[in-house]
Amino acid sequence: MCGSELMALPEGVQKVAAWLEAGGHPHAPVMLDDAARTAQQAADALGVELGQIAKSIVFRRKSDDVAVLVVTSGDRRVDERKLEALVCLDGKRIGRADAAFVKARTGFSIGGVAPVAHAGDVLTLIDRSLMRFDEVWAAAGHPHAVFKMMPQALELLTGAPVVDVAVDANEENAARQNAIDLIAARARQISCSSENLPSPCISVCRISTDSGLCEGCFRTLGEISAWSRLPVEGKRELWQTIEQRIAALQP
């Protein structure tokens, strides 16, 4: 990339381009159309699969304020419990980083965080899902800029370990819908039943970090622990609450 071409790019892209060139990477950043605002739109613009978009998700480790960057496939979601097991050895938690934290630690804005050329120290992890592909596209310092590489090259460029911290979004959505269908069917069966009300548990016992509800029975931890002590009317009211929560999740 010549000097005039480099200077025409946004500042963050210039930084990434210079970093890649200094490292001998053969592919310079390219700018996408402004309409490509999502990972799927970027994939469509590039003519690749959604999974080939290497999205960067930044977390904030609460024990020491370290920035944790996970680079994963566009068709995957980072499982925060898996991530905490790897990077929070003191038992503390991580949380999503806000825009100011991301900018201060990486030097880039959310949506354009590159896996390289960070402003400060960033703990970077690469999810194994990217290794399915011969080539992937990562953010290049701007929401509309990306650069191409083999996933193995990404590993070499960043020096980051390859780990398993993501889940398949489609499989997760299917499992969630199955749980909704099971609970909704059971709720209909017991709505006018006798006083022997069954537990809502369907043996899918995971608490969502977003909602605080069990992903199987849609109860809080407090509601789960209190179930056996509730009177019949209390159990019936909780079943009604679960039905309301399920209804709110339906499109």
C-alpha positions in Angstrom: 0.0 0.0 0.0 1.5 3.3 -1.1 1.7 6.4 1.2 -1.1 8.3 -0.4 -3.4 5.3 -0.2 -2.6 4.8 3.4 -3.2 8.5 4.3 -6.6 8.3 2.7 -7.8 5.7 5.2 -9.3 6.4 8.7 -6.8 6.8 11.4 -7.5 3.4 13.1 -7.2 1.7 9.7 -3.9 3.4 9.0 -2.6 2.1 12.3 -3.6 -1.5 11.5 -2.3 -1.3 8.0 1.1 -0.1 9.2 1.2 -2.8 11.8 0.4 -5.5 9.3 2.9 -4.2 6.7 5.6 -4.1 9.3 4.8 -7.7 10.2 5.0 -8.8 6.6 1.3 -9.7 6.4 0.4 -9.9 2.6 -3.2 -8.5 2.9 -3.9 -4.9 3.5 -7.2 -3.6 5.0 -10.1 -3.0 2.7 -13.0 -0.6 3.2 -16.5 -2.0 2.9 -19.6 0.0 1.9 -21.1 1.9 4.8 -24.3 -0.2 4.5 -22.4 -3.2 5.8 -23.2 -2.6 9.5 -23.5 -6.2 10.8 -21.4 -9.3 10.6 -23.9 -10.9 8.2 -23.9 -7.8 6.0 -20.1 -7.8 6.0 -20.1 -11.5 5.0 -22.5 -10.8 2.2 -20.4 -7.9 0.9 -17.3 -10.1 0.9 -19.1 -13.1 -0.5 -18.1 -15.4 2.4 -19.9 -17.3 5.1 -21.0 -15.6 8.3 -18.6 -17.8 10.3 -15.6 -16.3 8.3 -16.2 -12.9 9.9 -13.8 -12.9 12.9 -15.7 -10.6 15.3 -13.9 -9.1 18.3 -15.7 -9.1 21.6 -14.1 -7.1 24.5 -14.7 -8.0 28.1 -13.6 -6.4 31.4 -12.1 -8.6 34.0 -13.5 -7.2 37.3 -10.7 -8.4 39.6 -8.0 -6.3 38.0 -9.6 -4.2 35.2 -7.8 -6.1 32.4 -9.3 -6.0 28.9 -10.0 -9.5 27.6 -10.5 -9.7 23.8 -12.1 -12.8 22.3 -11.9 -13.2 18.5 -14.6 -15.7 17.4 -16.6 -16.6 14.3 -19.5 -14.4 13.3 -21.9 -17.3 13.8 -20.9 -18.0 17.4 -21.6 -16.4 20.8 -19.0 -16.2 23.5 -20.0 -18.3 26.5 -19.0 -16.1 29.5 -18.9 -19.0 31.9 -16.3 -20.8 29.7 -14.4 -17.6 29.4 -14.4 -16.9 33.2 -13.1 -20.5 33.8 -10.1 -19.6 31.6 -9.2 -16.1 32.6 -10.7 -15.6 36.1 -8.7 -18.1 38.2 -9.5 -16.1 41.4 -13.2 -16.9 41.0 -14.1 -13.4 40.1 -16.3 -12.4 37.2 -16.0 -10.7 33.8 -18.4 -8.3 32.2 -19.0 -6.6 28.8 -16.8 -3.6 28.4 -18.4 -0.2 27.6 -17.4 2.0 24.7 -15.0 4.2 26.8 -13.2 1.2 28.2 -12.8 -0.4 24.8 -11.5 2.7 23.2 -9.0 3.4 26.1 -7.6 -0.1 26.2 -7.6 -1.1 22.5 -7.4 2.3 20.7 -10.4 1.3 18.6 -14.1 1.9 18.8 -16.6 -0.9 19.3 -17.4 -2.5 15.9 -13.9 -1.9 14.6 -11.7 -3.5 17.2 -8.8 -5.1 15.4 -7.1 -8.2 16.9 -3.7 -6.4 16.6 -2.1 -3.0 17.1 -3.8 -2.2 20.4 -3.1 0.9 22.4 -2.3 -1.0 25.6 -2.0 -4.5 27.0 -5.0 -6.7 26.0 -5.4 -10.3 26.9 -6.4 -11.9 23.6 -8.0 -15.3 23.0 -8.9 -16.9 19.6 -11.9 -19.2 19.6 -11.4 -22.6 17.9 -14.5 -22.0 15.7 -12.4 -19.9 13.3 -10.1 -22.9 12.5 -12.9 -24.4 10.4 -12.0 -22.0 7.5 -9.2 -21.5 5.1 -9.4 -17.8 5.4 -11.2 -15.3 7.7 -11.8 -11.6 7.8 -11.1 -9.5 10.9 -11.9 -5.9 11.8 -9.2 -3.4 10.8 -9.6 -0.5 13.2 -12.9 0.9 11.8 -16.5 -0.6 11.7 -16.3 -0.7 7.8 -12.7 -1.9 7.5 -11.5 -5.6 7.4 -8.4 -7.5 6.5 -8.0 -11.1 5.3 -5.8 -13.9 6.7 -5.7 -17.6 7.4 -6.8 -18.3 10.9 -3.4 -19.9 11.6 -1.9 -16.5 10.6 -4.2 -14.8 13.1 -2.8 -17.0 15.8 0.8 -16.1 14.8 0.1 -12.4 14.4 -1.5 -12.1 17.9 0.4 -14.7 19.8 -2.9 -15.6 21.3 -3.9 -19.1 22.4 -6.7 -21.0 20.6 -9.4 -21.9 23.0 -13.0 -23.2 23.1 -15.1 -20.4 24.6 -18.0 -20.0 22.1 -21.3 -21.8 21.4 -23.2 -22.2 18.1 -25.8 -19.5 18.0 -28.2 -21.5 15.8 -28.0 -24.6 18.1 -28.4 -22.4 21.2 -31.5 -20.7 19.7 -33.0 -24.1 18.8 -32.4 -25.4 22.3 -34.0 -22.3 23.8 -37.1 -22.7 21.6 -37.3 -26.4 22.6 -37.2 -25.4 26.3 -39.9 -22.8 25.7 -42.1 -25.3 23.9 -41.7 -27.9 26.7 -42.5 -25.5 29.5 -45.4 -23.9 27.6 -46.9 -27.4 26.9 -46.6 -28.3 30.6 -48.1 -25.0 31.7 -51.2 -25.7 29.5 -51.6 -29.1 31.0 -51.4 -28.0 34.7 -53.3 -24.7 34.4 -56.6 -26.3 35.6 -55.2 -29.4 37.2 -55.5 -30.7 40.7 -53.5 -29.4 43.7 -50.5 -31.6 42.9 -48.6 -29.1 40.7 -45.4 -30.5 39.1 -42.1 -28.6 39.2 -41.3 -26.5 36.1 -37.8 -28.1 36.0 -37.0 -29.9 32.7 -33.4 -30.7 33.6 -31.9 -27.8 31.7 -30.3 -26.0 34.6 -28.3 -23.0 33.4 -28.8 -19.4 34.6 -28.7 -16.8 31.9 -26.2 -14.0 32.6 -28.4 -11.6 30.7 -31.8 -12.3 32.3 -31.0 -14.0 35.5 -33.5 -16.8 34.6 -32.9 -20.5 34.2 -32.7 -21.3 30.5 -34.8 -24.4 31.1 -37.6 -23.4 33.4 -37.5 -19.6 33.3 -37.3 -19.2 37.0 -34.8 -17.2 39.1 -32.5 -18.9 41.5 -34.6 -17.7 44.4 -37.8 -19.1 42.8 -36.1 -22.4 42.2 -34.9 -22.8 45.8 -38.3 -21.7 47.2 -40.4 -24.0 45.1 -40.7 -26.9 47.6 -41.9 -24.5 50.3 -44.5 -22.7 48.3 -48.2 -23.4 49.0 -50.3 -24.6 46.1 -51.5 -21.2 45.2 -48.0 -19.8 45.3 -46.9 -22.6 42.9 -49.8 -21.8 40.6 -48.9 -18.1 40.6 -45.3 -19.0 39.7 -46.5 -21.1 36.8 -48.5 -18.1 35.6 -45.4 -15.9 35.9 -43.5 -18.4 33.9 -46.2 -18.4 31.2 -45.9 -14.6 31.1 -42.2 -14.7 30.7 -42.4 -17.2 27.9 -45.0 -15.1 26.1 -42.7 -12.1 26.3 -40.0 -14.2 24.5 -42.2 -15.2 21.6 -41.8 -13.1 18.4 
